[in-house]
Amino acid sequence: MTAGLDTPDRRGRTGLDLHGRDLTGNPRVRVRDVEVLSCDWYVLRRTTFDYRHSDGHWSREQRETYDRGDGATILLHNTERRTVLLTRQFRLPAYVNGHPDGMLIEAAAGLLDGDAPEEAIRREAAEETGHVIGVPEPVFTVYMSPGSVTERLHFYAAPYDPATTVAEGDGYGVAEEGEDIATVELPFDEALAMVRTGGIADAKTIMLLQWAALEGPFSMTPPHSTLLRPVLG
């Protein structure tokens, strides 16, 4: 009996080795086997599959995928003040891979945990910034690291101001999950400059800031314009 396969793991899941076995959308891919390497909190799988190359020959391949569920992120903005509201928190993976102190400035974000993306990001915005937002504006949905991580991230934007504040304090986040999150309000132009200098090094945040400059709330071009102007030098 194996936890996560035929008996529940610590999150009550079973059948984790069945995920991805029945895929039929790509005739060039035939899934042969799925092994669960780890299911402590998220799930690490090794999939064996046959792949037909462009010249017609088949090869046997293996890939590992890390499944942490899908997530959502949001850029909170105030166009009157021309500011954005971001967060700062410790990120161990960044710290062990060269970031000076692991304290990353980011847009509020979190996993869906079974909720619809819009519902999840409203929850995360309140937990991480103390602001209750209205209906968020969908921006785009992307795969952030498709070579190894299955996660799809849903991007949103919404205005904020003092009227949307429901909780004030020195720290936000869910204490039971070890979160210790501070808010960082920045002039929009300063936030863009921090991308250039490395002060903001989080991919989702950079994508949202560039969207805001190109066609979002701080754009000088008409909505949905195909004319893109560079924001990073």
C-alpha positions in Angstrom: 0.0 0.0 0.0 1.4 3.4 -1.1 0.3 6.8 0.2 -1.1 8.9 -2.6 -1.8 5.9 -4.8 -4.0 3.4 -3.1 -4.1 4.9 0.4 -4.6 8.6 1.2 -1.5 10.8 1.6 -1.3 13.7 4.1 -3.7 15.7 2.0 -6.2 12.8 1.6 -5.3 12.2 -2.0 -5.3 8.8 -3.9 -4.8 7.8 -7.5 -2.0 10.4 -8.0 -0.3 8.0 -10.5 -3.4 8.1 -12.8 -2.9 11.8 -13.7 -1.9 12.3 -17.3 -2.3 8.7 -18.4 -5.4 9.3 -20.5 -4.2 12.3 -22.5 -5.3 12.0 -26.2 -5.0 15.6 -27.5 -1.6 15.1 -29.3 -1.3 12.1 -31.6 2.5 12.4 -31.5 2.5 11.6 -27.8 1.7 8.2 -26.2 1.9 8.1 -22.4 3.3 4.7 -21.2 3.7 5.1 -17.5 3.4 7.6 -14.7 5.3 7.2 -11.4 4.8 9.3 -8.3 8.2 10.2 -6.9 7.0 12.4 -4.0 3.6 13.5 -2.7 4.5 15.2 0.6 2.5 18.4 -0.1 2.8 18.9 -3.8 3.3 16.1 -6.3 6.4 15.2 -8.2 5.8 12.7 -11.1 8.0 10.9 -13.6 6.2 10.2 -16.9 7.4 7.9 -19.6 6.1 8.5 -23.0 6.7 7.8 -26.7 7.2 10.9 -28.9 7.0 11.0 -32.7 9.5 13.5 -34.1 9.0 15.8 -37.1 10.9 13.3 -39.3 8.5 10.5 -38.3 10.7 8.4 -36.0 9.6 7.6 -32.4 11.7 7.9 -29.3 11.0 6.9 -25.7 11.3 9.9 -23.3 11.0 10.6 -19.6 10.1 13.9 -18.0 9.6 14.9 -14.4 6.7 17.3 -13.6 6.1 19.2 -10.4 2.4 19.7 -9.7 1.6 22.4 -7.1 -1.8 23.2 -8.5 -2.8 26.3 -10.4 -2.6 29.9 -9.0 -3.6 33.5 -9.5 -1.9 36.8 -9.1 -3.1 40.5 -9.2 -1.7 43.9 -9.7 -3.4 46.4 -7.4 -3.1 49.9 -8.8 -4.2 53.5 -8.1 -4.3 55.6 -11.2 -5.0 58.8 -9.4 -1.9 58.5 -7.3 -0.1 56.6 -10.0 1.0 53.9 -7.6 0.9 50.1 -7.3 0.6 48.0 -4.1 2.9 45.1 -3.9 4.1 42.7 -1.2 7.4 41.7 0.3 8.1 38.2 1.7 10.9 35.7 2.2 11.3 33.1 -0.7 13.6 30.3 0.2 14.1 29.0 -3.4 15.3 32.5 -4.5 17.5 32.8 -1.5 19.3 29.5 -2.1 19.7 30.4 -5.8 21.6 33.7 -5.5 19.1 36.3 -4.3 20.9 38.4 -1.6 18.3 37.9 1.2 15.4 36.1 -0.3 13.0 39.0 0.4 11.2 39.4 -2.9 8.9 42.2 -3.9 5.9 40.7 -5.7 2.3 41.2 -6.8 -0.1 39.4 -4.4 -0.6 35.8 -5.4 -1.6 32.4 -4.2 -2.8 28.9 -5.2 -6.4 28.3 -6.2 -6.9 25.6 -3.6 -10.0 24.4 -5.4 -11.6 27.8 -5.8 -12.3 29.6 -9.1 -9.4 31.9 -10.1 -11.4 35.1 -9.5 -12.6 33.9 -6.1 -9.1 32.8 -5.2 -7.4 36.1 -6.1 -10.0 38.1 -4.1 -9.1 35.9 -1.1 -5.4 36.3 -1.6 -5.6 40.1 -2.1 -7.4 40.4 1.2 -5.0 38.0 3.0 -1.8 39.5 1.7 -2.6 43.2 1.4 -5.6 43.9 3.6 -7.7 45.2 0.7 -11.0 43.8 -0.4 -11.3 44.4 -4.2 -14.3 44.4 -6.5 -14.5 42.4 -9.7 -10.9 42.0 -10.9 -9.9 42.6 -14.5 -8.6 39.4 -16.2 -5.3 40.0 -17.9 -4.0 36.7 -19.2 -3.4 33.1 -18.2 0.1 31.6 -18.7 2.3 28.6 -18.0 5.2 30.1 -15.9 7.7 27.3 -16.2 6.4 24.7 -18.7 9.6 22.7 -18.9 9.0 21.2 -15.4 6.1 22.8 -13.5 2.5 22.1 -14.4 1.1 25.3 -12.9 -1.1 27.8 -14.9 -1.1 31.2 -13.4 -4.2 33.5 -13.9 -3.3 37.2 -14.0 -5.6 40.0 -12.8 -5.6 43.7 -12.1 -7.8 45.8 -9.8 -7.9 49.3 -8.4 -7.3 50.0 -4.7 -7.6 53.0 -2.4 -8.2 53.7 1.3 -11.9 52.7 0.9 -10.9 49.1 0.0 -8.9 48.6 3.1 -10.4 46.2 5.6 -7.3 45.3 7.6 -4.3 47.4 8.6 -1.1 46.3 10.3 2.5 45.6 10.0 2.2 42.1 8.6 -0.3 40.0 6.5 -0.6 36.4 5.4 -1.8 33.2 7.0 0.2 32.7 10.2 -0.6 29.0 10.3 1.2 28.7 7.0 4.2 30.6 8.2 3.5 33.6 6.1 4.9 37.0 7.2 4.0 39.5 4.4 4.5 43.2 4.3 2.9 45.6 1.8 5.0 47.9 -0.4 3.4 50.8 -2.1 5.4 52.3 -4.9 5.1 54.9 -7.5 4.5 53.1 -10.8 7.6 54.6 -12.5 9.8 53.6 -9.6 8.5 50.0 -9.8 9.5 49.9 -13.4 12.9 51.3 -12.6 13.3 48.6 -10.0 12.8 46.0 -12.8 15.8 47.4 -14.6 18.0 47.5 -11.5 17.0 44.1 -10.2 15.1 45.4 -7.2 12.0 43.6 -8.6 13.1 40.2 -9.8 9.8 38.2 -9.7 8.5 37.1 -13.1 4.8 37.5 -12.6 5.3 41.0 -11.1 7.4 42.1 -14.0 4.8 40.8 -16.5 2.0 42.7 -14.7 4.0 45.9 -14.6 4.8 45.7 -18.3 1.2 45.0 -19.1 0.2 48.0 -17.0 2.6 50.2 -19.0 1.8 48.8 -22.4 -2.0 48.5 -22.4 -3.2 48.6 -18.7 -4.0 51.4 -16.3 -0.8 53.4 -16.9 -0.7 53.0 -20.7 -0.6 56.0 -23.0 -2.0 54.0 -25.9 -5.7 53.1 -26.5 -7.0 49.9 -24.9 -6.2 46.7 -26.9 -3.8 48.7 -29.2 -1.4 46.5 -31.1 1.2 49.3 -30.8 3.7 48.2 -28.1 6.2 50.6 -26.8 9.3 49.4 -24.9 9.3 49.9 -21.1 12.6 48.2 -20.3 15.9 49.6 -21.4 
